Structures are given as structure tokens and as C-alpha cells.
Amino acid sequence: MIDTFYGLMRRQGITRRSFLKYCSLTAASLGFGPAYAQQIARALETKPRMPVVWLHGLECTCCTESFIRSAHPLAKDVILSMISLDFDDTIMAAAGDQAIAALEDTITRYKGNYILAVEGNPPLNEDGMFCMPRGKPFVEKLKHVAKDCKAIVAWGSCASWGCVQAAKPNPTQAVPIDKVIFDKPIVKVPGCPPIAEVMSAVVTFIAAFDRIPELDRQGRPKMFYSQRVHDKCYRRPHFDAGQFVEQWDDAGARAGYCLYKVGCKGPTTYNACSSTRWNESLSFPIGSGHGCFGCSEPDFWDKGSFYDRLTNIKAFGVEANADQVGAVVGGLAGAAIVAHAAVGAIQRAATRSKTNAVAPTTQAGGE
């Protein structure tokens, strides 16, 4: 009997109705329509659970901390039912030789069919001595496990871009995964940490459709990284109206104005924060009164202070900087009034011209 996700749910007493509801919610979280819910249901009914190996390199474990707080779906449903998490240094019960035996068994048994999830990155300086799990450089462990995997998921900005470990002057020579592994498809899920539901949705997609999601030019899933935080930010109307927080705790800050002038990097950051949000969609940094500092973008640690204002941004949709937006809005209104008056004057002149042209003819006909 194939050990499928649906089979496990049935053994846990979950009804068919609840299963289909789960598939619908999952499709919605992925940004898909109702038809995809049926595809997800069929896949989870028939396909065996996906074997996953989760490695930890040079990192702080914040990606795992984020992942275990997923609400849609719950992390426990992903780990215990949807996938077969056969190795994870952080949350597995086994340790030492027993854990390594489980790792090697997974590599051998599922050769070419398991997913490698990587949290953190490999440091290359001093022969990798800055990250030595079990007495060996992490880069060697990474290459060994990646050799026979099907695909790699790079969790967080550490694995995707290098993050703070690779910030200047980078004494450990920490590098992102794609600087070490060149022959496997890599799905980058950046963020420090990534949004829990985004992580769960990526796992769900791969498990349900047996392929990686469509990626952008930087290797990120388009379904979550195709729009800027600025595009769907609830403070965006304040930006367009020229209403900004000028300094912390001023009247604009208390009124919830746009945080662009105090360093918000939302206009240059591609992520789902403003739509998916955190804490079961309750909030995100901008909602808490702090500007986005672009943690899902490459080299965000090396781009100056998080509170330095961005300059010369040309992708706002309003062709002006923040100082000019208010003037532009006022100027557009003034221009509209002037244009309306000009059109009215032209129409009145045209009417008078026609009247003057018709009047002599009428008089001649009367005579």
C-alpha cells in the first residue's frame, strides 16, 4: 500500500470533507483557482509522501523557527503527513550515529527522488572550519547530500544570498548555495526569515505537483516574489498622497503615514509580506510601525543603514520623488482645472463662430 498524505489523514480520523477543504485552502494560499484544488486533491490521494532531507549550515535557525509557526497549513501537517522528513538536525529525535544512519539510508533508498532543504550556508575560508558538523566541513556534507537529490530548496536569505554571514568583509567566505551546487535546480525562498506560510506553500506545491514552482530570474517562486512590498502595502495611499513619517513618533507616524522617508525599503523589496503577512496574517513589520529593511533582497546588509532613505527610485508609478509627490498631486489637480477651463473656452469660441457663420445666411434667406 502506498503511504500517501490522504491515507495518513484518513487514519487520523479526518473526513473527506475536511480533506477537500484543506486542498481548497492550500490552492488559495498558492494563488490558484478552484480547479487546482482538485488537482492537489488527486495528487495527495495517489502520490507517496515526498522524502525530504533538511540540512543546517551557517545560520541562526530562524527559518525553522518561522516554519514551525505556519498556520495554513499547520507545520505538523506538513512534516508528519505531507512529506517524509527523514533527516533534520534540529527537530529529529535521533542524534549521533543513529541520525547519520538515517541520512545515509534516505540518500540510498530514494536516490534521485528526495528533496534537499538547506537552511544556512557553507563558509569556504580555512577549508570550511567555521562550520564543522560532526567534525567535517559543512560544504562537504552539502555536496554529498546534494549529489543524488532531485532538487534543492534554499530556505531564507542565508542559503539564497549569503545574508549577514556573507556581509562585508565576510571573514569566513560564506557563500549562498548556488555558488557551491551547480547541477541541481534550486528554489530560493529568501527572507530573514521567510514567511511561514510561504515556506509551507512551496513544500505543498512540490509535494502535490512533483515539480518546482515557476521561478523568476533570481530563482524565487513567482507566486510569492513577483510584487514589491510597496505595491500592496496598506500605507501606499499615503505615499501617493505625499503623506510621510518625517521622524519617529511624529504626528505622521501616529497617523499611520508612509514610512518611506525613514528608510522603508518596500519599493525595492520583492516579497509577499504586505499580502500574506505574519502571525496568521495579523501583522508585518510595516504594520507594526517599522519600515521594511529588504531582508529578502541580495546583500541587504551591505546597502547602508536600514533607516537611510532610498533615493532616485523610478518605479513608484508617480514620476517624482517623495518630496515632489505632494506638489505633483497638487499640480495635476491644478493642471486639470486649467485644462477644463481651456476646453470650455474653446467650446464657447467654437459655438460663437458657428453662430456668426449661420446668421448672415439666415438673414439673406429672409430677404
Solvent accessible surface area in square Angstrom, and as a share of the most:
residue,aa,sasa,rsa
1,M,216,0.96
2,I,102,0.52
3,D,59,0.31
4,T,11,0.07
5,F,4,0.02
6,Y,41,0.16
7,G,11,0.11
8,L,26,0.13
9,M,11,0.05
10,R,124,0.45
11,R,142,0.52
12,Q,101,0.45
13,G,63,0.61
14,I,51,0.26
15,T,76,0.44
16,R,99,0.36
17,R,204,0.74
18,S,52,0.33
19,F,1,0.00
20,L,60,0.30
21,K,131,0.56
22,Y,28,0.11
23,C,1,0.00
24,S,58,0.37
25,L,97,0.48
26,T,5,0.03
27,A,3,0.02
28,A,66,0.52
29,S,38,0.25
30,L,3,0.02
31,G,66,0.64
32,F,52,0.22
33,G,36,0.35
34,P,122,0.77
35,A,70,0.54
36,Y,77,0.29
37,A,7,0.06
38,Q,96,0.43
39,Q,70,0.31
40,I,0,0.00
41,A,2,0.01
42,R,135,0.49
43,A,10,0.08
44,L,6,0.03
45,E,48,0.22
46,T,88,0.51
47,K,72,0.30
48,P,88,0.55
49,R,58,0.21
50,M,23,0.10
51,P,13,0.08
52,V,7,0.04
53,V,0,0.00
54,W,7,0.02
55,L,0,0.00
56,H,23,0.10
57,G,11,0.10
58,L,37,0.18
59,E,46,0.20
60,C,94,0.56
61,T,37,0.22
62,C,28,0.17
63,C,6,0.03
64,T,6,0.04
65,E,82,0.37
66,S,8,0.05
67,F,2,0.01
68,I,78,0.40
69,R,157,0.57
70,S,4,0.03
71,A,16,0.12
72,H,95,0.42
73,P,10,0.06
74,L,82,0.41
75,A,8,0.06
76,K,117,0.50
77,D,30,0.15
78,V,0,0.00
79,I,28,0.14
80,L,114,0.57
81,S,2,0.01
82,M,2,0.01
83,I,3,0.01
84,S,22,0.14
85,L,35,0.18
86,D,37,0.19
87,F,4,0.02
88,D,2,0.01
89,D,66,0.34
90,T,69,0.40
91,I,74,0.37
92,M,46,0.21
93,A,114,0.88
94,A,25,0.20
95,A,75,0.58
96,G,43,0.41
97,D,103,0.53
98,Q,128,0.57
99,A,8,0.07
100,I,46,0.23
101,A,62,0.48
102,A,36,0.28
103,L,4,0.02
104,E,67,0.30
105,D,68,0.35
106,T,4,0.02
107,I,11,0.06
108,T,106,0.62
109,R,156,0.57
110,Y,70,0.27
111,K,131,0.55
112,G,37,0.35
113,N,89,0.46
114,Y,0,0.00
115,I,8,0.04
116,L,0,0.00
117,A,3,0.02
118,V,0,0.00
119,E,1,0.00
120,G,0,0.00
121,N,0,0.00
122,P,0,0.00
123,P,0,0.00
124,L,70,0.35
125,N,43,0.22
126,E,99,0.44
127,D,131,0.68
128,G,0,0.00
129,M,108,0.48
130,F,85,0.35
131,C,20,0.12
132,M,86,0.38
133,P,39,0.24
134,R,143,0.52
135,G,56,0.54
136,K,132,0.56
137,P,20,0.13
138,F,1,0.00
139,V,20,0.11
140,E,96,0.43
141,K,35,0.15
142,L,0,0.00
143,K,104,0.44
144,H,88,0.40
145,V,0,0.00
146,A,2,0.01
147,K,147,0.62
148,D,29,0.15
149,C,3,0.02
150,K,79,0.33
151,A,4,0.03
152,I,0,0.00
153,V,3,0.02
154,A,0,0.00
155,W,2,0.01
156,G,1,0.01
157,S,1,0.01
158,C,11,0.06
159,A,1,0.01
160,S,1,0.00
161,W,31,0.11
162,G,0,0.00
163,C,11,0.06
164,V,73,0.42
165,Q,32,0.14
166,A,27,0.21
167,A,19,0.15
168,K,161,0.68
169,P,124,0.78
170,N,34,0.17
171,P,92,0.58
172,T,24,0.14
173,Q,90,0.40
174,A,2,0.01
175,V,28,0.16
176,P,17,0.11
177,I,0,0.00
178,D,44,0.23
179,K,124,0.53
180,V,14,0.08
181,I,12,0.06
182,F,161,0.67
183,D,116,0.60
184,K,46,0.20
185,P,63,0.40
186,I,24,0.12
187,V,0,0.00
188,K,21,0.09
189,V,0,0.00
190,P,0,0.00
191,G,1,0.01
192,C,43,0.26
193,P,33,0.21
194,P,1,0.01
195,I,1,0.01
196,A,7,0.06
197,E,19,0.09
198,V,0,0.00
199,M,0,0.00
200,S,0,0.00
201,A,2,0.01
202,V,0,0.00
203,V,11,0.07
204,T,0,0.00
205,F,5,0.02
206,I,8,0.04
207,A,14,0.11
208,A,0,0.00
209,F,29,0.12
210,D,79,0.41
211,R,129,0.47
212,I,50,0.25
213,P,2,0.01
214,E,116,0.52
215,L,46,0.23
216,D,32,0.17
217,R,247,0.90
218,Q,74,0.33
219,G,13,0.13
220,R,9,0.03
221,P,0,0.00
222,K,83,0.35
223,M,57,0.25
224,F,16,0.07
225,Y,3,0.01
226,S,70,0.45
227,Q,81,0.36
228,R,27,0.10
229,V,1,0.00
230,H,10,0.04
231,D,49,0.26
232,K,111,0.47
233,C,13,0.08
234,Y,104,0.40
235,R,17,0.06
236,R,46,0.17
237,P,87,0.55
238,H,50,0.22
239,F,0,0.00
240,D,51,0.27
241,A,50,0.39
242,G,26,0.25
243,Q,66,0.29
244,F,13,0.05
245,V,0,0.00
246,E,105,0.47
247,Q,122,0.54
248,W,116,0.41
249,D,104,0.54
250,D,29,0.15
251,A,72,0.56
252,G,8,0.07
253,A,30,0.23
254,R,166,0.60
255,A,61,0.47
256,G,19,0.19
257,Y,60,0.23
258,C,10,0.06
259,L,4,0.02
260,Y,4,0.02
261,K,37,0.16
262,V,12,0.07
263,G,1,0.01
264,C,11,0.06
265,K,21,0.09
266,G,1,0.01
267,P,5,0.03
268,T,54,0.32
269,T,3,0.02
270,Y,79,0.30
271,N,10,0.05
272,A,9,0.07
273,C,16,0.10
274,S,9,0.06
275,S,66,0.43
276,T,33,0.19
277,R,62,0.23
278,W,56,0.20
279,N,105,0.54
280,E,112,0.50
281,S,64,0.41
282,L,141,0.70
283,S,29,0.19
284,F,6,0.02
285,P,61,0.38
286,I,4,0.02
287,G,34,0.33
288,S,88,0.57
289,G,30,0.29
290,H,62,0.28
291,G,4,0.04
292,C,17,0.10
293,F,66,0.28
294,G,4,0.03
295,C,26,0.16
296,S,1,0.00
297,E,19,0.09
298,P,36,0.23
299,D,85,0.44
300,F,8,0.03
301,W,102,0.36
302,D,53,0.27
303,K,127,0.54
304,G,47,0.45
305,S,53,0.34
306,F,48,0.20
307,Y,112,0.43
308,D,78,0.40
309,R,82,0.30
310,L,34,0.17
311,T,98,0.57
312,N,128,0.66
313,I,34,0.17
314,K,167,0.71
315,A,60,0.47
316,F,3,0.01
317,G,69,0.66
318,V,35,0.20
319,E,146,0.66
320,A,14,0.11
321,N,61,0.31
322,A,3,0.03
323,D,90,0.47
324,Q,91,0.40
325,V,0,0.00
326,G,36,0.34
327,A,73,0.57
328,V,47,0.27
329,V,68,0.39
330,G,43,0.41
331,G,42,0.40
332,L,119,0.59
333,A,54,0.42
334,G,31,0.30
335,A,58,0.45
336,A,59,0.46
337,I,122,0.62
338,V,103,0.59
339,A,54,0.42
340,H,146,0.65
341,A,58,0.45
342,A,48,0.37
343,V,78,0.45
344,G,17,0.17
345,A,46,0.36
346,I,117,0.60
347,Q,113,0.50
348,R,143,0.52
349,A,47,0.37
350,A,47,0.37
351,T,85,0.49
352,R,144,0.53
353,S,69,0.44
354,K,145,0.61
355,T,83,0.48
356,N,102,0.52
357,A,71,0.55
358,V,92,0.53
359,A,41,0.32
360,P,76,0.48
361,T,97,0.56
362,T,91,0.53
363,Q,123,0.55
364,A,67,0.52
365,G,66,0.64
366,G,70,0.67
367,E,184,0.82
